[in-house]
Amino acid sequence: MGDQFKRLEELVPGRDNVVAIIITNPDTAFSLLSTGYKTALLHNGFLLVFLLPDLSLEELIKPFENCDRERLVLQEVSSGKPARDILKLIKRVRPIVLGMAMDQVPGESRYLAGSVFDPILQRAPCPVYLIKAPTGWTPSGSTCALIPFEDDKNTHFAIETALSVNPDLTIKAVIVVPPEASPEDLSSRIKTFHEQTDKWQGNPRFKRAVLRGSNVQDTVLAEAEKHDFLLVGASKGIQLVRILFGEVRNTIITESTVPTILLREYQGKAGAALQTGWSFLDALIPTLSKEERVEAYRIIRRGGRPNRDFFAMIALSAGIASLGLVLNSAAVIIGAMLVAPLMSAIIGMGMAIIHGDMAFLRMTFTAALKGSLIAILTGFIFGLVNFHGDPTEQILQRTAPTILDLGVALISGVAAAYAICRKNVSNSLPGVAIAVALVPPLATVGTCLSIAYWGLAWGALKLFLSNLVAIVFASALVFVSFGFRPDFNTTTYAERINVFKKMFISSGLLVVAMLILLVVETTQGVMEASLSDEVEQELVKYITDLGLDAELENWEITTTRSGKARVDLELRSERQLTPNERIALQKRLKADIGKPVLLKIEILPKNNLKNE
């Protein structure tokens, strides 16, 4: 059999025009062979057929009685790592186009060519087309095709290729505009659509139309039923990018019941490397079935409801945390973290954003807001038992957030969302609750307010807010990676996708804003600490050099709102410092610190102890 076909070794890269196809299933062989052979004839070239070991090309080409076998090149591939082997051969042969069959898994849009062969779709150094069609279908006799228009290279390439390959084919490019669009909006979209497609307007086989419908997917699929097949340009990027920019092409392809051809232009080495990186990131995230996504959604929605039990547990958790703060007990505070249900509402906000569900978002935001106020009030009440009025070490630990705290919150948000979606790791949720503190900072706010430490209360509130925005954004990122998205099958899809875009981008900007704030404060703290070290080493020397006959008891340096350095000194001396001595010390400090200094000096008698 092998002698009847041309051998791969006989092909000369760069001289011979080669069209390659990959046959993995006999059901799709006819469509691939038909399109591949016709394209090869069009380019006066050869058809290279990659075949798995258990398939016979002799049997597959029986329907093609008049085909020129000298134009067929057979190459069997191993069943171990077929994608890797095929990619090596494709790079060597350099075909003008590569044909493959779409994966036929219902509802799965991540791997259009299947998980095994999708790397070829992403990395092949040539244009690629994928076919999804019933057994025996061929586009040769087709006269009309529908293409959902997007102004990108792959859609343009699909139109150009289809018009050139089949001289009898008419292509209709369509866009979908919601019925509720204003006349001005409709007119603007039509004008843009016409400008983007003007290059084909002179071709009588190219038509364009504006469809009205609330659901893009359903509108396109209904129109496709009136045509011989659906033509689609491949989408680019990871799932998050596709959803952010309203990309529904992969979903249309998987839901289509008419024959479908997808085309992807050669992306160049840089484009292939970028697409490989996107595919690698996508592959890192485990897939969830539709049933698993529904179950996770129900769990999250149930946990984010602001009911009596939710608020009772918030109050109890805040009470435990407040007592732990007052008693300076880390163990008690950890116990409060395990009891608090506030994480559920915050994770629910992330899920609501991804679904573009404004009602769900309001519900979870209300739960988080009321729960936070209850926690602060509880902390205030329990803080009143701290009669000494001094903040404990556990309180102080939660009043100066840093960029590291924001990092912990981001990772914890990822871990929490992941654990909820993946039942086999759901036991990790208590650990996540401990890792990122939500109720303890709120209890700290209330406790500090009860003892009139306003600055510390603000610091604790910043810690909570940084945790809040980081968890919302990180959880939303995980959910979209797992395949959650605004529901295409609703009349409010356009509104939902708009809510999703605005809320997701806003949450990301809030994380960036919080990061900038914490970076500024952390940098300021580091500078003040460095400055303190320098000043501490020099103060004693200054006092001696100036002949002040005093001993340094205590000192503190801070920065005022105007940017000046404020230095508070406690000196032990038998006399008060003269105005000239104070001015001299202030000048020495100004020269060392490098900015204006506000100096405050308190003299303590040498024969008295400081705390008497």
Secondary structure, 3 states (H helix, E strand, C coil): CHHHCECHHHCCCCCCCEEEEEECCHHHHHHHHHHHHHHHHHCCCEEEEEECCCCCHHHHCCCCCCCCHHHEEEEECCCCCHHHHHHHHHHHHCCCEEEEECCCCCCCCCCCCHHHHHHHHHHCCCCEEEEECCCCCCHHHCCEEEEECCCCHHHHHHHHHHHHHCCCCEEEEEEEECCCCCHHHHHHHHHHHHHHHHHHCCCCCEEEEEEECCCHHHHHHHHHCCCCEEEEECCCCCHHHHHHCCCCHHHHHHHCCCCEEEEECCCHHHHHHHHHHHHHHHHHCCCCCHHHHHHHHHHHHHHCCCCHHHHHHHHHHHHHHHHHHHHCCHHHHHHHHHHCCHHHHHHHHHHHHHHCCHHHHHHHHHHHHHHHHHHHHHHHHHHCCCCCCCCCHHHHCCCCCCHHHHHHHHHHHHHHHHHHHCHHHHHHHHHHHHHCCCHHHHHHHHHHHHCCCHHHHHHHHHHHHHHHHHHHHHHHHHHHHCCCCCCCCCCCHHHHHHHHHHHHHHHHHHHHHHHHHHHHHHHHHHHHHHHHHHHHHHHHHHHHHCCCCCEEEEEEEEECCCCCEEEEEEEECCCCCCHHHHHHHHHHHHHHHCCCEEEEEEEECCCCCCCC
